Amino acid sequence: MRPDVEEFFCGISFDAYRLLGSHPAGPGRGWLFTMWAPHARRVQLLGDWNGWDLYSAAELTFCEDGLWRGRVPQAQLGQLYKYNIQGPDGSWQLRADPFAFAFEALPGTASRLAEPNYPFAAPLLRGARRDAPVLIYELHAASWRRHWDGRYYTGPELAKSLVPYLVEHHYTHVEFLPLAEYPFDGSWGYQTTGFFAPTSRYGTPDELCTLIDACHAADIGVIFDFVPVHFAVDEYGLKRFDGTALYEYPAAAVGESEWGSCNFMHSRGEIRCFLQSAADYWLRTFHADGLRMDAVSRLIYWQGDPARGVNGSTLEFLKNMNQGLQQRHPTAMLIAEDSTNFEKVT
């Protein structure tokens, strides 16, 4: 078994997005696709390149290492795609790619072939204010300001209005409520469907990078809210991804959160890799200066309830993720959103 595959299954990988998802196969060779769906009977791939025709969908191959793989020579950067997964019961379901780097604009739910590689001009600010006062402005980008007709500001448009506001009011950092793709416009983004994909509401991944670069150029640090506890239940997302409870607990008593979402099963090595790789991805690819981990109490106690006791597997996940992120990004701010009395969380 390849080392990167072994690390994924053992729960120690922090860059599983390099192994799974969609990646260019080389000049003129299309794109490679790799996915994890161990209980699926068959996996097909369809998208813009074949007109979304189920009868001409590419068949992925189940490999000895337990992953599904395939190459689509016709696939091109920017095209949309989905997996068509046949579960153990024989039923089929179209799914977005859990490791997709971009999504189509809502109300569409397809993944988009993307290769983020933005040429940042301004340097990271991590550690620059370690001994200085910090004043953080927290906002939900979709609510902060919109066009007169209701359209969201893109990253560059936000930069033109938000950065001067932050400078004028002497903020040292801006904290964005979740920027990863989420389905419901009326929410703040805490029920995620695309853990590696900036929401299309604000434009392309590069346009988000433009906003971050502008903040750094103005000496404003950037913090992202990160959601490592639960995920949205929309049918194109992670719930019962291969026809079974794969990313979530199978038992509803612990598999469903108080918000109606699904709880990640952190005892699985593949789930730990999925989440800690997503955290690394936002720090590395989008030059975030820090992450604010949401709902940490749910990573300490079962369902966040001290009366139900400490959840050892989720607590261990939190410790290992923090340790790994600190090793890879030693000056990044790692912030816990926690209201418990559990010792040494913050």
N, C-alpha and C positions, 0 to 999 in steps of 0.2 A: 504494500500500500504506500502511495506517495506520502511524504512527510506532511504536506499541507492538508491532505485528506485526513490523515491520522490525527493531526492537531484539531481538526474540526470535530471529529467524532469524540475526541477525548475532552473537549471543552476548554482548550488552552489557546486557541487561535484568536488573535485580535485583528486579523485582516482577511476574514472569510469572504469578504466582498471581492477579493482577487481570484478566489477559487470558484465561487458560485455566481449566478447571474449571467449577464450577457457581456461579451467582450469581443473586440475585433479579432478576426482570425488571421489577419495579414492582408496586404494589398491584393485586391481582386478575389479574395477568398471568403468574403462575407463575414458572418458573425458566429461565434461559438456560444452555446447555451448550456448551462449546467444547473441542475436543481435537485433538491432533496425532497423526495416523496416516497419513502420506503414501502408504503402499503398500497401504492397505486398499481393497477393492472396494466394500464397503458398511459403514456403521456404524449400528446401531440402539441405542435407549435404552429400557430397561425397568426397572420398579421397583414400589414399593408402590402407586403411583397406578393401575396397570393390572393389578394382581394377578400381576405377573411373567409375563404372557401374551405369548409370543413372537409370536403372530399379530396382536396389536394394538400391538406395539412402535413407538415413534416413530422415524422415519427422520431421521438427521442429513444435512445437505447439505454436500457437498465444495465449498468456496469457492475463488475465484480466488487467494487468498493462501495456499492449501495447508492450511488448517485445516478441520475438520468442525464445523458449527454447527447448533443447533436449539433450539427453545423448547417447553417442555411446560407448557401452561396449568394442568393439574391438579396439578402438583408442588407440594409444601408442605414447609416447614421440618421437619426431623427424619425425613423419609421416606428409605428405602433405595433404592439404584439401582446398576445396572451397565451398562457398554457391551457390546454384542454385536457383535464385529468379524469381518468376513469377510476373510481374508487373500488374498494373490495366488493361492494354490492352490485357493481356493474353500471352504476349511474355516472353521468358525465357532468363536469362543472368547469366553466371557464374561470381561470384565476389570473390575477396580476402576478408579476414576478416579485417575490419577497425581497430580492436583492436589486431591484431596478433602481437606476440612478435618476430616473425622471418619469413623470406621468403625463398623460394628455390632460388638456384643460377640462375641468368639470363642465357638464355632468358626465363626461366620458370617464372611464375607469381603466383604460388600457395602459400598459407600461410603454415607455418610449426608449428607444436605443440612444444612449448618451455616453459620452466619454469626457467627464469633467476634467479640465486641465487649465484652469484660469491663470493667466500671468499676473499674479498679484504684484503691485508696485510698492505698496506701503508695508513696512515690517510688522510682524506680530508684536503685541504689547505685553505678552505674558511675562509676569515677574517685574515689569517696569515700575509698578506701584506697590510692590510687596510691603514696603515700609511707609506708605503714604495713605492718607484718608481715601476712602472709597465712597462714591455717591452713585448709586445705580438707579437708572430710569427703566422701569419695567413696562412693557406695552405689548398689546396684541396688534400686530401690524395691520390686519384687516379692519380693525375698529378705530385705529388712531386717526386715519384720514382716508377719504375716498374721493373719487371724481364726482362731479355733480350728478352724473347718471348712474351712480352706484358701482362703477368699475373700480377694481382695486388698483392701488398704485403698484407699479413694478418696482424692482429693486432700485434702478437708477432714479425713478421718480421719488421714492421714499428718501433716497440719499439727499436730493436737492432740498427737501423740506425738513427732514428729521435731523440731519447732522447739524445744521445751523441752530436748531432749537436746543439740541443737547449742549452745544458749545455756549450758547447764550446763557443757559441756566447752570453752567459749571458742573455738568455731570461728567464723571470719569468713565462710566460704563453704561452700556445699554443691554438690557436683558429682554430677549424676544421670547414670548410665549411660543409653543412649538411651531417650528417652521417645516417639519416633515409633513408629507402629504396626509390629509385627513378628509373624510367624506362630507361632513355636515357644515354648511356655511354658518349656521346659527351657533356653533360651538367655538371654543377657544383653541381647538386642535389637540386636546389631550387624548382623544381616541384615534390612534394612528392607523393608517393602512399602508403607508410607504416609508419604512424606517430609514431608508437610504436616499430618499428622493425629496428634495425641496418642493413644497407645494407649488403647483402651477399657478396659483392665484397671483403670485408676485412675479411671474415670468419664468424664464429659463434658469437653470443652475448658475450660469454665468452672470445673469442679471442679479442674482442674490450675492454673488461674489463682488460685483460692482458696489453694492451697498456696504458690504463688510470692508472693502478696500477704502471706501470713502470715510468710514468711521475711523479706521486706523490712521488714515492721513490726517485726521483732525485730532488725533491722540485720544480717541474714545475706544475703550476696550469693548469686546462683543461677547456676550454670554448667551448660550442657547438653552432653553428648557429641553430636557431629555426625559422620555417616558419609558422606563425599563420594567414596568410592572404589568401592564395590560394592553390590549389592542382592540380595535373596533370589530364588530361582528358582521360587517357587510359581506355579502356572499362572494364577492370577488377577492376577498382578503384572506387572512390566515386561518380563520375558524374552520376546523375540520378540513384542513388544506388538502390532504390526500384521501379524503373520505373517512378519516379517523381523527381523533383528538391528538394532533401532532405537536402543535406549538403550545396548546393549553392543557390543563388538567382534565382528565376524562370525567371526574366526578363534579357535578354541578355545585356541590357544597363548597368546594374550594376553586372550581374552575370558572365561576362567574363572580364578578366584582359587584360592589354596591352601585356602580355606575351603569350596569347592564352590559359591560364589556367582558372579554375573556382574560383570565389571568394566565400569564406565561408560566410554564412548568420549568422552573430554573434548575431542577435536579437533572435535566437532560443536558449533556455536554453540547449538543448541537444548538440548543436554545441559548446557553450561556455564550457560545461563540457568536450567534446571531446578534445578540444585544451588545456585547462588549466590542464587537467589530463595528456596529453602527455608531457607538460612542466614539471610537477611534476615528471613524470616517468623518464625522462632523468636525472633530478637532483638526484632523490632518488636511482634509480636502477643502474645507471652508474656512480654515484659519481662525476658528473660534478661540477666544482667550480663556473660555471656561464653559463648564456644563453645570446646570442646576438640575439635579436628579429629583424627579417628581415622585410624590407619594412614597417616600422611603419607609414610612411606618409599615407599609404593606410588605416590604422586604425584610422587616424585622419580626413582626408577629403575623400569625395566620390571619388573613383578612384585616390586618391592622389592629386586631383586638388583643390586648395584653392578656385578657382572661383565657384566650385560646392557646397561649404559649408562644414561645419563640419558634419560628420556622427556620430550622437549621440550614436547609439547602439554599434558601433565598438569602439568608444572612451571609453565608459563605460566598455566594455569588457576588454580593455587594463588596465584600472585603477583597476578593480576588480581582474584581473589575477595577476597583480603585487602585489597588497595587499595580496592576498592569498598565493602567492609564498614567499613573505617576511615573513609572519607569520610562514610558514612551514619550510623555509630555510633562517633564518635571516641573515646569513653571505654570502649567494650566491651573485654573481655579476649578476645584471640584466641590460643589455646594450641595448639601442635603436639605431637601424640603421635609422637615420632620418635626413633629410636635410631641414625641414620646419622651419618656425619661430614661430611655436606654442609654447606657454610658458610652462615651467616646465617639458618638456618631458625628458630631461636628467639631 
